[in-house]
Amino acid sequence: MAEVVTPLEPSPSAPGSGVYVVVVVVAVAAGVLTGWFVGKNQSGVVSPRGGSSVVKSIEKPGNEEGIRDPKRFPDKAEGMVKINDGKITREGTHVLVRGDVSQNAYLTSANIDLEKYVDKKVEVMGQTNKAQKAGWLLDVGWIKVNE
């Protein structure tokens, strides 16, 4: 004789129930609204951790970009930004030419588009990273055009 099995009633929190659908809709709407407000409220000056200011760049002498925070970016250098041609090392997307080749700083940056500063004399602040071949590998957090 075959046993008859009756389906169980879905619990109130099971997927497909009204409560679950409402929670998902509210969470998605909150995420969309947060993104919209944050995007709409973008301005040239933002106060990230440490109270430093982020400055938009116009790439003219005296203009700067990034976060000027000596605690986060303790290392400084000045020189001319060039594209890294990879002849010495492929570390860094750009090179800060500071004299002879042994004085160059190889640059990376997650926050600043270094391409805008090619062939410009600049001052940079950043964090030195461990390099395999480059004499100095610097993650740039702030840049200022000098000439």
VEXVEXVO-388786 format. One line per field, with one value per residue: residue number from 1; residue in one letter; x, z, y of N, C-alpha, C in turn. Coordinates in pm, whole numbers, plus 50000, padded with zeros to 5 digits. Layout:
REM residues N
resi	(NUM, ...)
resn	(A, ...)
n_c1	(X, ...)
n_c3	(Z, ...)
n_c2	(Y, ...)
ca_c1	(X, ...)
ca_c3	(Z, ...)
ca_c2	(Y, ...)
c_c1	(X, ...)
c_c3	(Z, ...)
c_c2	(Y, ...)
END
This chain:
REM residues 147
resi	(1, 2, 3, 4, 5, 6, 7, 8, 9, 10, 11, 12, 13, 14, 15, 16, 17, 18, 19, 20, 21, 22, 23, 24, 25, 26, 27, 28, 29, 30, 31, 32, 33, 34, 35, 36, 37, 38, 39, 40, 41, 42, 43, 44, 45, 46, 47, 48, 49, 50, 51, 52, 53, 54, 55, 56, 57, 58, 59, 60, 61, 62, 63, 64, 65, 66, 67, 68, 69, 70, 71, 72, 73, 74, 75, 76, 77, 78, 79, 80, 81, 82, 83, 84, 85, 86, 87, 88, 89, 90, 91, 92, 93, 94, 95, 96, 97, 98, 99, 100, 101, 102, 103, 104, 105, 106, 107, 108, 109, 110, 111, 112, 113, 114, 115, 116, 117, 118, 119, 120, 121, 122, 123, 124, 125, 126, 127, 128, 129, 130, 131, 132, 133, 134, 135, 136, 137, 138, 139, 140, 141, 142, 143, 144, 145, 146, 147)
resn	(M, A, E, V, V, T, P, L, E, P, S, P, S, A, P, G, S, G, V, Y, V, V, V, V, V, V, A, V, A, A, G, V, L, T, G, W, F, V, G, K, N, Q, S, G, V, V, S, P, R, G, G, S, S, V, V, K, S, I, E, K, P, G, N, E, E, G, I, R, D, P, K, R, F, P, D, K, A, E, G, M, V, K, I, N, D, G, K, I, T, R, E, G, T, H, V, L, V, R, G, D, V, S, Q, N, A, Y, L, T, S, A, N, I, D, L, E, K, Y, V, D, K, K, V, E, V, M, G, Q, T, N, K, A, Q, K, A, G, W, L, L, D, V, G, W, I, K, V, N, E)
n_c1	(50083, 50058, 50194, 50046, 50164, 50156, 50201, 50411, 50323, 50442, 50685, 50658, 50894, 51010, 51158, 50980, 50764, 50554, 50679, 50953, 50990, 50924, 51130, 51357, 51299, 51295, 51564, 51706, 51602, 51697, 51973, 51994, 51897, 52087, 52323, 52245, 52215, 52478, 52624, 52510, 52588, 52855, 53145, 53412, 53567, 53624, 53598, 53793, 53909, 54092, 54055, 54168, 54179, 54042, 54147, 54044, 54211, 54354, 54569, 54758, 55031, 55072, 54830, 54673, 54617, 54453, 54518, 54648, 54822, 55047, 55075, 54956, 55082, 55391, 55626, 55815, 55877, 56028, 56009, 56013, 55737, 55722, 55627, 55651, 55867, 55943, 56202, 56392, 56249, 55926, 55778, 55558, 55363, 55444, 55730, 55917, 56133, 56430, 56686, 56984, 56942, 56955, 56832, 56566, 56214, 55978, 55642, 55313, 54956, 54645, 54449, 54499, 54516, 54790, 54866, 54779, 54977, 55209, 55521, 55529, 55659, 55653, 55551, 55532, 55356, 55366, 55346, 55605, 55662, 55743, 55976, 56072, 56263, 56284, 56446, 56312, 55985, 55692, 55377, 55156, 54979, 54917, 54956, 55120, 55138, 55429, 55550)
n_c3	(50000, 49917, 50060, 50138, 50081, 50211, 50103, 50275, 50441, 50331, 50522, 50688, 50633, 50415, 50087, 49838, 49987, 50111, 50306, 50272, 50008, 50040, 50214, 50050, 49838, 49976, 50065, 49819, 49713, 49906, 49863, 49598, 49627, 49807, 49649, 49449, 49592, 49691, 49451, 49340, 49519, 49479, 49494, 49441, 49670, 49924, 50238, 50335, 50539, 50818, 50772, 50558, 50246, 49922, 49611, 49300, 48988, 48754, 48606, 48579, 48665, 49016, 49072, 49229, 49310, 49474, 49797, 50048, 50287, 50520, 50702, 50587, 50342, 50351, 50202, 49985, 49666, 49384, 49038, 48682, 48519, 48337, 48093, 48176, 47996, 48016, 47979, 48184, 48407, 48453, 48658, 48798, 48638, 48545, 48542, 48762, 48677, 48813, 48784, 48722, 48600, 48823, 49022, 48969, 49038, 49035, 48951, 49075, 49096, 49244, 49268, 49127, 48800, 48642, 48385, 48298, 48379, 48240, 48114, 48274, 48535, 48863, 49208, 49436, 49678, 49854, 49918, 49981, 49817, 49822, 49590, 49308, 49112, 49056, 49177, 49343, 49424, 49414, 49546, 49451, 49625, 49630, 49420, 49277, 49041, 48935, 48728)
n_c2	(49883, 50222, 50514, 50824, 51144, 51461, 51800, 52036, 52339, 52657, 52837, 53160, 53306, 53193, 53175, 53345, 53401, 53666, 53836, 53794, 53887, 54159, 54245, 54208, 54387, 54634, 54644, 54654, 54893, 55076, 55057, 55153, 55417, 55518, 55507, 55687, 55931, 55966, 55982, 56211, 56402, 56452, 56648, 56883, 56883, 56660, 56499, 56261, 55979, 56095, 56362, 56499, 56680, 56619, 56719, 56837, 56811, 57041, 57029, 57238, 57462, 57470, 57351, 57071, 56723, 56454, 56307, 56487, 56384, 56338, 56126, 55901, 55905, 55918, 55956, 56166, 56321, 56489, 56572, 56494, 56357, 56061, 55813, 55472, 55285, 55026, 54928, 54910, 54811, 54663, 54740, 54967, 55217, 55456, 55680, 55878, 56108, 56203, 56287, 56118, 55778, 55606, 55745, 55759, 55732, 55482, 55483, 55418, 55433, 55409, 55592, 55826, 55952, 55915, 55956, 56204, 56373, 56340, 56443, 56668, 56875, 56777, 56749, 56488, 56288, 55987, 55631, 55415, 55111, 54760, 54657, 54453, 54491, 54764, 55057, 55234, 55217, 55377, 55437, 55665, 55912, 56175, 56459, 56739, 56996, 57154, 57301)
ca_c1	(50000, 50137, 50169, 50013, 50246, 50096, 50305, 50415, 50290, 50564, 50697, 50646, 51019, 51062, 51161, 50852, 50660, 50539, 50776, 51084, 50988, 50926, 51264, 51449, 51266, 51340, 51711, 51749, 51566, 51788, 52102, 51982, 51886, 52217, 52410, 52200, 52250, 52624, 52665, 52460, 52653, 52998, 53196, 53557, 53633, 53566, 53680, 53812, 53969, 54200, 54017, 54239, 54087, 54072, 54140, 54041, 54324, 54338, 54700, 54834, 55118, 55006, 54714, 54705, 54514, 54478, 54503, 54773, 54821, 55180, 55071, 54925, 55177, 55505, 55742, 55801, 55976, 55999, 56072, 55932, 55666, 55735, 55566, 55749, 55882, 55971, 56339, 56462, 56156, 55785, 55713, 55515, 55312, 55515, 55859, 55946, 56273, 56484, 56829, 57024, 56852, 56958, 56752, 56426, 56112, 55876, 55517, 55182, 54854, 54509, 54356, 54534, 54549, 54923, 54878, 54754, 55093, 55327, 55601, 55512, 55738, 55558, 55589, 55441, 55363, 55315, 55389, 55701, 55627, 55854, 55995, 56160, 56374, 56292, 56515, 56213, 55850, 55612, 55232, 55129, 54850, 54898, 55046, 55107, 55213, 55519, 55571)
ca_c3	(50000, 49903, 50160, 50082, 50142, 50188, 50104, 50391, 50417, 50338, 50641, 50651, 50587, 50303, 49960, 49767, 50074, 50107, 50393, 50206, 49892, 50089, 50266, 49936, 49767, 50059, 50063, 49687, 49702, 49991, 49794, 49482, 49676, 49863, 49535, 49380, 49674, 49695, 49320, 49320, 49616, 49453, 49474, 49427, 49798, 50004, 50356, 50366, 50669, 50856, 50751, 50447, 50137, 49789, 49524, 49159, 48917, 48625, 48549, 48558, 48780, 49142, 49096, 49291, 49308, 49566, 49941, 50108, 50423, 50546, 50777, 50491, 50231, 50413, 50115, 49890, 49559, 49279, 48912, 48561, 48498, 48205, 48084, 48194, 47870, 48050, 47948, 48308, 48481, 48422, 48781, 48788, 48507, 48508, 48607, 48802, 48643, 48913, 48762, 48645, 48609, 48956, 49113, 48927, 49119, 48953, 49012, 49056, 49173, 49227, 49281, 49041, 48663, 48620, 48243, 48282, 48425, 48160, 48069, 48364, 48657, 48971, 49342, 49474, 49809, 49839, 50008, 49916, 49814, 49796, 49446, 49274, 49031, 49062, 49294, 49430, 49373, 49496, 49521, 49465, 49683, 49609, 49319, 49253, 48924, 48968, 48606)
ca_c2	(50000, 50343, 50617, 50955, 51249, 51593, 51904, 52124, 52480, 52737, 52921, 53301, 53365, 53115, 53249, 53345, 53452, 53811, 53903, 53783, 53976, 54298, 54272, 54220, 54512, 54746, 54646, 54701, 55035, 55152, 55061, 55241, 55555, 55557, 55534, 55809, 56047, 55980, 56029, 56347, 56490, 56460, 56782, 56885, 56864, 56553, 56477, 56120, 55953, 56184, 56500, 56561, 56714, 56571, 56834, 56801, 56867, 57107, 57004, 57361, 57485, 57504, 57266, 56944, 56619, 56345, 56327, 56535, 56333, 56283, 56000, 55795, 55913, 55985, 55971, 56276, 56331, 56586, 56539, 56497, 56231, 55999, 55681, 55365, 55211, 54887, 54888, 54875, 54726, 54686, 54784, 55106, 55258, 55579, 55702, 56015, 56130, 56296, 56302, 56002, 55664, 55547, 55827, 55756, 55665, 55419, 55525, 55356, 55501, 55359, 55704, 55939, 55919, 55971, 55988, 56348, 56448, 56305, 56558, 56781, 56871, 56762, 56706, 56380, 56225, 55852, 55525, 55327, 54969, 54668, 54635, 54342, 54539, 54910, 55109, 55296, 55199, 55467, 55445, 55808, 55947, 56319, 56514, 56883, 57040, 57264, 57383)
c_c1	(50088, 50095, 50142, 50092, 50179, 50205, 50294, 50377, 50420, 50566, 50691, 50775, 51080, 51063, 51028, 50739, 50661, 50644, 50914, 51093, 50996, 51066, 51363, 51423, 51315, 51493, 51763, 51720, 51660, 51925, 52100, 51976, 52018, 52315, 52373, 52239, 52400, 52674, 52625, 52537, 52803, 53037, 53347, 53629, 53555, 53653, 53688, 53871, 54081, 54170, 54091, 54139, 54137, 54049, 54138, 54152, 54284, 54470, 54776, 54923, 55039, 54885, 54758, 54587, 54552, 54460, 54638, 54772, 54955, 55181, 55044, 55028, 55302, 55623, 55716, 55909, 55932, 56070, 55974, 55869, 55683, 55663, 55677, 55753, 55918, 56112, 56416, 56377, 56014, 55707, 55680, 55469, 55388, 55645, 55870, 56096, 56327, 56632, 56874, 56933, 56845, 56871, 56603, 56338, 56008, 55743, 55400, 55084, 54718, 54410, 54380, 54570, 54681, 54945, 54860, 54878, 55221, 55388, 55577, 55603, 55639, 55628, 55487, 55462, 55303, 55369, 55484, 55655, 55750, 55860, 56086, 56283, 56393, 56364, 56418, 56079, 55756, 55466, 55190, 54987, 54816, 54999, 55015, 55194, 55297, 55540, 55491)
c_c3	(50000, 50007, 50092, 50158, 50109, 50194, 50229, 50350, 50424, 50464, 50598, 50599, 50469, 50176, 49888, 49856, 50069, 50188, 50327, 50088, 49936, 50139, 50152, 49861, 49845, 50056, 49929, 49672, 49786, 49925, 49675, 49527, 49735, 49751, 49464, 49460, 49679, 49561, 49295, 49406, 49594, 49431, 49464, 49557, 49880, 50126, 50385, 50505, 50697, 50831, 50640, 50337, 50006, 49695, 49380, 49087, 48787, 48549, 48509, 48679, 48903, 49172, 49148, 49287, 49409, 49710, 49999, 50256, 50452, 50627, 50684, 50379, 50277, 50320, 50008, 49784, 49461, 49152, 48797, 48540, 48353, 48209, 48100, 48066, 47893, 48021, 48072, 48391, 48436, 48548, 48767, 48647, 48454, 48586, 48643, 48782, 48733, 48894, 48678, 48679, 48750, 49056, 49079, 49029, 49023, 49024, 48977, 49130, 49141, 49221, 49181, 48903, 48628, 48475, 48217, 48313, 48348, 48104, 48151, 48485, 48773, 49103, 49379, 49619, 49792, 49944, 49930, 49929, 49785, 49646, 49424, 49197, 49040, 49189, 49394, 49363, 49466, 49452, 49553, 49520, 49665, 49506, 49299, 49134, 48962, 48847, 48493)
c_c2	(50125, 50445, 50750, 51060, 51382, 51698, 51989, 52265, 52560, 52823, 53067, 53361, 53289, 53200, 53234, 53397, 53605, 53885, 53905, 53881, 54122, 54334, 54292, 54351, 54633, 54756, 54699, 54849, 55122, 55163, 55156, 55387, 55604, 55591, 55662, 55933, 56071, 56035, 56172, 56447, 56500, 56605, 56773, 56858, 56763, 56538, 56328, 56102, 56052, 56330, 56571, 56594, 56658, 56688, 56787, 56875, 56935, 57095, 57130, 57383, 57530, 57418, 57131, 56850, 56512, 56385, 56367, 56501, 56267, 56153, 55883, 55788, 55987, 56016, 56077, 56268, 56437, 56543, 56550, 56360, 56186, 55864, 55577, 55282, 55064, 54840, 54844, 54779, 54759, 54725, 54932, 55140, 55378, 55589, 55849, 56034, 56240, 56323, 56185, 55883, 55604, 55624, 55825, 55686, 55610, 55436, 55434, 55444, 55442, 55475, 55817, 55888, 55988, 56011, 56138, 56432, 56417, 56434, 56685, 56763, 56873, 56734, 56599, 56340, 56086, 55758, 55434, 55182, 54886, 54642, 54516, 54391, 54690, 54953, 55170, 55286, 55273, 55465, 55589, 55831, 56093, 56367, 56661, 56921, 57161, 57356, 57327)
END
